[in-house]
Amino acid sequence: MSAPINRRPPINRRPVVERHSPRYDRIEAQWPLQVGNGEFAFAVDATGLQTYPEAYPHHYLDLASGTLLGTMTQWAWHSLPPRRPYALSESFQTYQTPRGPRLYVDLDKQSKPGEQVRGTEAEEWLRNNPHRLHLGRIGFVTDTTIEQLTDLDQHLDLWTGQITSQFTDATAQRATVLTAAHPARDAVAITSDAGWPVALSFPYGSESWAIADDWTRPEAHDTTVVELGDGTWRVDRVLDKTRFTVVVTTNGTLTQTAEHTITITPVEGPLDLTVEYLTGADHATPAPLTPQSVRDEAASHWADFWNSGGWVDFGETADPRAGELERRIVLSQYLAAINCAGSLPPSETGLLTNSWRGKFHLEMHWWHVAHFALWGRPELIEPSLSWYVDTLEVARGIAARQESKGARWPKQVDPSGRESPSDIGTFLLWQQPHPIHLAELVIRAHRHRGDRDRANELQRQWAEVVFASADFMADIAEPNDDGSFSLGPPLVPAQESYGGIRDRLTNPAFELAYWRWALQVALRWQDDLGLASSPQWRRVADHIRPPHVADGVLTAIDAEPFTIRNDHPSMLAAFGFVPPVGLVDPAVAKATLDDVTAHWDWESTWGWDYPVFAMTASRLNEPEAAVDGLLMPVQKNTYGPNGHNRQNDRLPAYLPGNGGVLAAVALMVAGWDEGPTRPGIPAGWTVRHEGLVPAPA
């Protein structure tokens, strides 16, 4: 995570950050604390390490259990050797479109209820590989059980990025453990006076949906230890074609105590230990780190982070909703910085644990990172947005296979950008405008703070991605006899409840509005860069079909069954998430908001739906509705003491919810270009804020 430009603010931010720093006096099995830097994260149990992984379980369909105590990086991926070479073309199916037959990646479902196998042998391997890898466990070697730990006091100091864990063990000995991550290197630093040895244990990779480690196959991987001298050792790891190095520096003694375990034993006084993970097989060893140097670097970095960018302080507001919203804001900023500010679009569970095998979903990318720009930290989007430049040719290939212009961005992908077989994901469209939207937000943020040179540089750098995205969007919009344009089958909208009718679905309300707005942005980029405007983009933007309205309310789609009242109420996003573009009358948007409020199955919704609701309410100048929607008391709108947005046992963390809260609050407080400020903040609230970037009008 690169440090944003530091602008010393007039508001003293430290008291706000510190009043929301998590402090535990008991085991919080669903809410482990993390340290990290955007590229690397390390989650800990009550000991400040990963001593009791089984006590922090992550379940998936009761078929398998992993742990929430992940050690993960953006670069650590693994594939099991295939039984034979598998080609993505083995999952191709022909679908009829208004443009004729086209090839789509699909999924030939073969599973029975409760089974994990969902496709052919080739499709299963392609879905499961590559998978994100748990780099290894760092935990104490002790006979004390987790139940025997007493007098717990664990504190994550958000201002310094350090976790202090104190506990009394079964022998009545008091221990203090300090844990911190380096802000620019994939390294964790530990200081412990517990007197216990520390073991580093290394697993094999797992194809499971939720689990990133397999401890049952020691014969399938190799661990080699090399002493480098001066208290430093190198551990070389080989898992099939995946190779990485672990550099261990300590004042203790190191011994390889098992095939895939090394143990560090204290010699005298507190144990100091740093563990750094390096990608590849390059044995060049960087300068060793000490725990104190890591803690100092982390403290400096986090102070700079909190003192940069936007800020909101509700501390003088009596309404209890304000205190809870402020807590979510502060914790979400920290979690987004360590899980979502890296070189790849994030997984929905970030670097805490796996979901969808650690693959990332491009329709969720906006929710993970857009807030960085709105909160004046656009640098934190730039690494993952540049990934689109690196994989542009892959997206062009998907569009070409479907005989379309431009680039079609996939949904569920790994770093290579390859699609995963799916009967839903490969038919989604709403991720297509995201690169345009994110790029626009980044350059707006740079211009907002006066850095026009950087904005212009990035506009040139990302223009090809923006224009290729717009080419595809305009090309697949189908002309109608009345001169309008439609979005047609096969298509699954953001509200995935309609997946079963993807072969006949047309004109989802959200996507229609998003198409117009994103094409208008792309046209403005052409003008900014002195290029001729695309006539096709202009025709589609000007004449995209308005969303369907029934009884004064937006419907989700314009074909039967029109609206299914579960999953995402995505029609709200057509007026809120998407700035008003003339397709939705405000009175219709208000009636739709009221209808969704009264009649939606809110238990079926997901973490980013509540920010969508708040954005629509804010655009309609309904501040009470905005706050109530953002804090709706629904299970999937739960934010635990560590700030993670837990959905259920399957998704114990959901970073799109955290990012959505921040994006919604920015709109609620800063409003939009030439619009009102505080459109989503109730009368009577005291709000101190600075550095937020107004949303597009």
Summary of the structure (lengths in Angstrom):
residues: 697
radius of gyration: 25.2
end to end distance: 30.0
largest distance: 83.4
contacts: 2545
relative contact order: 0.11
helix: 34%
strand: 22%
